[in-house]
Amino acid sequence: MPHLSVSTNPQSKYCPVWLICVILSLSVVHTHASDVLRVPQQVTLSTNFKEQQLSISWLGGAATTFDIIILRTELNITVFYGTVSVPLDQVSGLQRWNWTSAEPLECTSLSVKVRSRDGQETSEWSNTQNLQGSDLPSNEQSQIYPMNRVVPVGANTTFCCIVKEGQEFGYIKYGNAVVNTTRLSRRSYATTVVNQGPSHQSGANVVCFDSLTTLIVGAVVFVGYPPLLRDFVCETHDLTSAVCRWNVRDPKLYGRRRTKYTLNMRNCLDEYEHVPQKKCIVQQWEGNWTLLAVNPLGQYRLTDSAELSHRVYPVAPTKLRVDAHAWNATVHWQWKYSSYFTLGLVCQVELTCHGIIKNFTVSGVGLQSALLSKLQPNEDYGVRVRCGAQQNFWKWGNWSQPLYFKTKTFVPDPPDLWMWINEDNTGQVVWKVPLNRQSHGQIIGYEVTVWSREENVQHTHTFPPDAAAAAIDFTQIVTSSNDTKVTATVIAKNNEGSSQPASMVFRLTETHTVAVSRTVYENSGFRLSWQSDANTTSDYVVEWHDSACSRNCPVEWIKVLTGITNVTVDSPNFQPGVRYTFSLYSFSSEGRQLLQRWQGFVQELVPSSSVLLSASQQDTDVVLTWSSIPQVNHRGFLLGFNVYNSSGSELKLIANLTDKEIRSYTVKGLSEGTHKFTVKAYTSAGEDSGATASITLEPYIDWLIFELLTSLGVTALFFIIVTFFCYKKRKWVKRAFYPDIPEPKLPGDWSRTQGPLDVKPSSHSIIQIVEKSDQDSSKEMLVVIPEEDEDEEEHGMGDEPVDTDEPASLRYYNQVIDERPIRPRYPDSSTSSASSLDSGRTDVTYTGIQTSGSSLVFQLHPAGSSEDQQPPIDVIDSCSGGGGYRPQCNNAHVASHELFNEPQAYASGGYKPQSSWHLDSPTEAGEVGGLAPSLGSPTSVASTQFLLPDGERHEEEKQASSSASTWFTNLLSSSKP
Amino acid sequence: MAHRRSRHISVTEPSRTTMTRTTAIAEQLHYECCVLLELYKKKESFTTDVLVADGRLVTVPPPSSQLDTTDKLWRLHSALLQCSSLLEIAIIKEEEELGGGKTGDYESQRKTVKERLSFLLVSMGELRKAVDGSVSLTPTLEGLKLDGPTALFELKLWIYRIFEELDYWTKMVISTLQGLSSVLAKERARTTRMRSTRNARR
């Protein structure tokens, strides 16, 4: 600080001053620095328990930034530590800072310290200031905070429970739920309930329990909404006072916490705190209104302003009274306020009759009555009235209480008259019983008059009130005149008098024939339309009735005014499935005239009955015929018939007949057997249940005969062709099938005499085939019979030597073959021969094997049947060695032996028609040898048994072939010149 | 009450009828009290751990076998009268603090109980009159703490205790009157026998 140096120059007299200034300035700076970081003094605490707010004030000098620490005294837990900027309160010279505690301040004691801060520099902490909680030992009782708190919906609230000294804390329940808790001090425990929902009317309970689940203490918290209002409006009923109304949202706060309302600073009594519509009455119309709603959670303000004449909301008229007449009435009422007498009013009169509402509007100053016109006599009405201001209409007032009255009676209207005439000129005058609006009172009777000019006599009859028809007989009138006009008149009567007469003129010679067309029922009824007749100036009548009815029908009708050419007819009497006939008449003073006729159904149904069905056979066809269904059973327009074949399990449609007049149908191409047919009539609604007929088809005789003749013709033709062919080719056939056998050279005419012809055939020609026809049993046949059989010789002679190489002599007979059953022809050979049985065909006689054949029937030599006898082996050799056709081979014994003992050899033998038979048993085989001697006798045995060996069908076929070849042979032989 | 004990008790036929009617009303009230208690517990979400017995609100002389019928009836009448006073105050305070005007099941049942209690009190008065001849000694309400607690939770518990108190004393009325009926029946039978014996001796 060179400038602080002392100088002796003239200027030096200023140096002490300068120095003092420097010193003073340094002193000021130092003083300022020590003043900024001064320790806060006079720290004081003040509380707002309801808001849980702690206000801390202190003397902090010039500092504006302070550190504040708040601790829970008992457990020394910091609940707040922070640096805050607190401006100096110029008035008090104190710094003040508010802190809101999460817990109620009563929960536990708090300690507060403050220090000044200047950047990083801080002063010392102030002295600790304590806020005493309610958990001090001196306060021994159990407590809970906050009590009776009101909080908004969605708030978080911390509750603390201070247990009694010496008591052990257990848990806290909010409502019925146990909640988590935090220990604040030795006796204090807290819990925080977050996002609280609206509580019910008596609030939500917060209850503390000790460790023994014994209730310690409880509190109630109310969770609701601040006020919210709308639709605030003020009106006047009496033209003096104001009635202000508004709607509120339910704040969920009731009782002591309910919302309180003031209107223009005057309290409004809210008697019904649960009702959302509120009202408040101000005795004088003020023009401007301010509504203030206040509850513990807030307040809401609404305003309204209007002139009185613009807010007239009339009260309901009172003391209604009616002066009723037959056709009109006057309704009177009174006003509650005399101020209405000078008020221009518009009023609505609502008239109700049988649920039908009519409104009349009348207006006038101080209106107190209204005329109701166009009423019906003897009718019940209800009336009520409401009004509004005619000028500056605001809204309709309230309806008055309804008043019910009845108009007076009056003479009836003329009845609605109609006429039904039967074909026999009887009929009835019909009329509609008047409705109440037509009778105008209780009907006491009707007077019906019938009059004709020709007769010139009025026939008048009186009928009771429930009558609606009067039978009439025009038979006598008709006989006197061909074209009689009759006038019918009906008068209805009640206590007020008689109606005007209802008259109708009609002719007894009305025509009833007119083309009938169809009409369809639509949603609202049958729509009928017709061509307008320019010449007709009369009204129309549409009449309808059940088409099935023909005499004194219950008829309905409506009148149609002139010029109208269509009408929709509906009736509560319409029934589905019933055909209705609608007739359009024009009527005038000259009578009525039938113009048009329709028929239709409200709803078509399936026919209620079926046809009567019958079936008959016609050649190979079946003709179905059925009757018609009675029209009353049609229940719809018949569209046709469906014909089904119902022979199987399902109906098979075979014809759809769209011609409803058709009554028969022919089913063709049927096979023999039983057939069932079903015929169903159908309408647009579907088919009826159907009628079924059954028929069994017999064979067609003509066709049978034709078939038989045809087959016979074909067969005959075939045989002719074959015969012709064989005849033409007989040489070839003979050469191929039957080569020539040398004829025996015998003297004389051997063929004419009956006697044996001994020949010496070769050893392989011992069998001769004889063909015999049934139809020609007398035909002479050449039978070849072996003179001696080898076996016979062997077995029959016993000890005689056998010479198999010697050909046996054959004896031929041109005898007649007996067609009778097997029988002996000769005593010797009767047992070894049998006749061929009649088969209707060609018989073949195997003479070469007759011995065995006869053994089946007779037994002449019992000794020869010994089992010891064996067939000669060498005979087998003579015909063995291969198959093929060997008609000359006599191996009967071999065959029989082989069939019995060596079936394998037989099977490999090939076709052996002459040796294919076999014996039935070994015993029988043994008999063969015993019968052998008879072979030499002139015996012929015919037997079919040999052609059908047991169990060998193919052999049977071979035998047949053999028979055919024999036949050919005979044919060729007989045909040989 | 010593002077009342010395009185002669004569049970007439009308008193038996009144006793029967009073018993019937008490039984009906008992049932309605049970319903009211259930509705209140449901309304306040009170569970069993909340509802603990905490002494009687009604103060009457202790029961004793030395009490005669008149004193027994007086005791019951006094208790019911206190219950009625407590109930009225409970209703007023409940509506004042917690709101009224609602017409729920609880409010309807509370109204029913209040009216039934009035009938029972009237009937008890008639019974006492029939038995004792007069009801000059009307039970007093002295000593009854009619100002409920200020804390709402305590108020709720207090209201519940009033309902319980009413239920308790209704049961006491029923049991006492039933006991009296049997005693009176025995006395009547004994009197009848004595008269028969006396008439026979004559």
Contacts between the chains, C-beta under 8 A, distances in Angstrom:
chain1	res1	chain2	res2	distance
A	144	B	153	8.0
A	147	B	151	5.7
A	147	B	152	7.4
A	147	B	153	7.6
A	148	B	151	7.1
A	148	B	152	5.1
A	175	B	45	5.6
A	176	B	45	5.4
A	176	B	47	6.2
A	200	B	43	7.7
A	201	B	98	6.1
A	201	B	99	5.2
A	201	B	102	6.6
A	202	B	43	6.8
A	202	B	44	6.2
A	202	B	94	7.9
A	202	B	98	4.3
A	202	B	99	7.6
A	202	B	156	6.9
A	203	B	98	7.2
A	203	B	152	6.7
A	205	B	44	6.8
A	205	B	45	6.3
A	205	B	46	7.9
A	205	B	50	7.6
A	205	B	153	6.2
A	205	B	156	7.4
A	206	B	153	8.0
A	207	B	50	6.0
A	207	B	153	7.3
A	209	B	49	6.3
A	213	B	49	5.2
A	214	B	49	7.7
A	214	B	52	6.8
A	215	B	49	6.6
A	215	B	50	5.7
A	215	B	52	5.7
A	217	B	153	7.6
A	218	B	50	7.4
A	218	B	153	3.7
A	218	B	154	7.6
A	218	B	157	7.6
A	219	B	151	7.3
A	219	B	152	7.5
A	219	B	153	5.4
A	220	B	152	4.0
A	220	B	153	5.1
A	220	B	156	7.2
A	254	B	98	6.4
A	254	B	99	2.6
A	254	B	100	7.9
A	255	B	95	7.0
A	255	B	96	6.3
A	255	B	97	5.1
A	255	B	98	4.5
A	255	B	99	3.6
A	255	B	100	7.4
A	256	B	96	6.7
A	256	B	97	5.4
A	256	B	98	8.0
A	258	B	99	6.4
A	271	B	101	7.4
A	272	B	101	5.6
A	273	B	99	6.2
A	273	B	100	7.8
A	273	B	101	5.4
A	274	B	101	5.4
A	274	B	102	5.5
